[in-house]
Amino acid sequence: MKTYYRVDKKCRIIDVGGDWDDFATRNASDECGSKYVIGDDLFSHIAGDEVRMWIESLILTVRHTKKPIELNYRCDGPDVRRHFRLVAEPEPEDVVLVSHQLTAEEPQPTTILLSSASNCRVGTPRCSICNSVRLADRWVDPFELGSSQEIQVTHEVCPRCSAMSLGKRKPEPTH
């Protein structure tokens, strides 16, 4: 499974493709289908200020260096770990192509339902890169909590993922 989007110099979504619509439908996100997102500001579809700044930094780094950046991340389903490889590449006129390739799926015996907390003070912080959640003072994989559960989350980038330099990023295993 592969999806992609292109953003212009103002970070408006100008194109999406690959398995974009199929992925949106399979994940009960029809409102994220191509006919609804083209022309939108990319950041209107990204939850969490820290995550928006991280993605903006990724796009600006690609534009400035004119070099692609690759990274691994997770985009889990309720009962499956999904590992993806993101490649952000410069194109003419400050357009950036961002592609997402599914590299592995691992069915899980437990179900973890994540929903966005309506208030950042009540949600459990979740890293939008590795999918870990912060419990007390440590970041853990939600599938390793041992039981099925529903977690209201806020969207962040954990210290490990944040510490990786975008300019020197190489594909690394997700944790």
Residue, then its C-alpha position, 0 to 999 in steps of 0.5 A: m500500500k502506498t499513498y502520496y500527497r504534494v504540497d505547494k510553497k504555501c503548504r496547500i495540498i495540491d495532489v494526492g494519489g496512490d491508495w489514498d482514497d482506499f486507505a481513507t475508506r478502510n480507516a473510516s475516514d471518508e472525510c479525508g478522501s481526495k475530493y475533500v482535501i485537495g486545496d486544503d492547508l496541510f496543517s489543518h489535517i494534523a493534530g497537535d502543535e508540536v506535530r505540526m511544527w515537526i512536519e513543517s520543519l521536515i518540509l522546510t528542510v527538504r525545500h532548503t536542502k533540496k534533498p529527500i528525507e526518509l524516515n520510518y513511522r507507525c500508523d496503527g489500526p485498532d488491532v494491527r501495528r502498521h510500519f510505514r516509510l515516509v519519503a519527502e522529496p523536493e520538486p520544482e517550484d518549492v513543491v514537496l512530494v511526501s509518499h508513505q509506503l506500508t512496509a509491515e503489518e503485525p496483527q495484535p491480540t489486543t485492541i487499542l482504540l485511540s481517540s483525540a482528547s477534547n482537552c489537552r489537560v485530560g488526554t494521554p500524550r501519544c507520539s505521532i511518529c512511533n505511536s508510543v503513549r506517555l504513562a507517568d514518566r515513560w513512553v510505551d507501545p500501547f499494544e504492550l499494555g497487556s489488555s484491550q483499551e480505549i485511550q483519549v490522546t493528545h498528539e505530540v512527538c516523544p523525546r526520542c523521535s524529536a531528537m532525531s535530526l531531520g537533516k541527518r535522518k536515515p531510516e531507523p526502526t520504529h520503537 
